[in-house]
Amino acid sequence: MENDQDTTIFDDDSIFDFFPQLPEILVVGGKTAGEIVLQGAFVVNENVTLVKQNFPSAIFGATGTLTSQNVPTVCGGKNGLGQITNLCYQLINETWFQSTVMVKKRFQSQSAQFQGQTWVLGGDVEKSTEFWENDQWKLGPNMPLTLSKHCAVPLEDDKGSILVIGGIYIK
């Protein structure tokens, strides 16, 4: 449906006409309004929710990305006891495995794939960055501010940059 300014507006199921093949969205953990930390992993696609293998730990505030080998990876967050973690897990053949341990414990950080490497940036009390290279996590440059709940997007520019958008600045 279109309005007077030719702006596309979706109502009901018309979004499926515009995007006939919606992507699957992998949702891991989270927290209910009642402060219960969730352990599940779900795939959501066109109003269908499929329960995947349980995630090894109740978790919220973690970051997730696909590796350069297209493997879903979830790192950091807070566990069910409220402890910030530096553990990373990967989903391989429908089963979650603990894969690596980051240098820093991170909560509400952000991750991005950049030049074949997984980068994790900031977090609740971190302005540091780190990246996965040669089978280990290495510290990268510090961001100018301590940020959490931000967004990170790799840019295809001449410099090779990661754009960090928004977030909450923590002094």
PyMOL commands that set and color helices and strands:
alter all, ss='L'
color gray80, all
select helices_A, chain A and resi 14-18
alter helices_A, ss='H'
color red, helices_A
select strands_A, chain A and resi 25-28+41-45+48-51+59-60+63-66+72-75+78-79+87-92+95-101+110-114+117-123+126-133+136-139+147-148+151-155+161-165+168-169
alter strands_A, ss='S'
color yellow, strands_A
deselect
rebuild
show_as cartoon
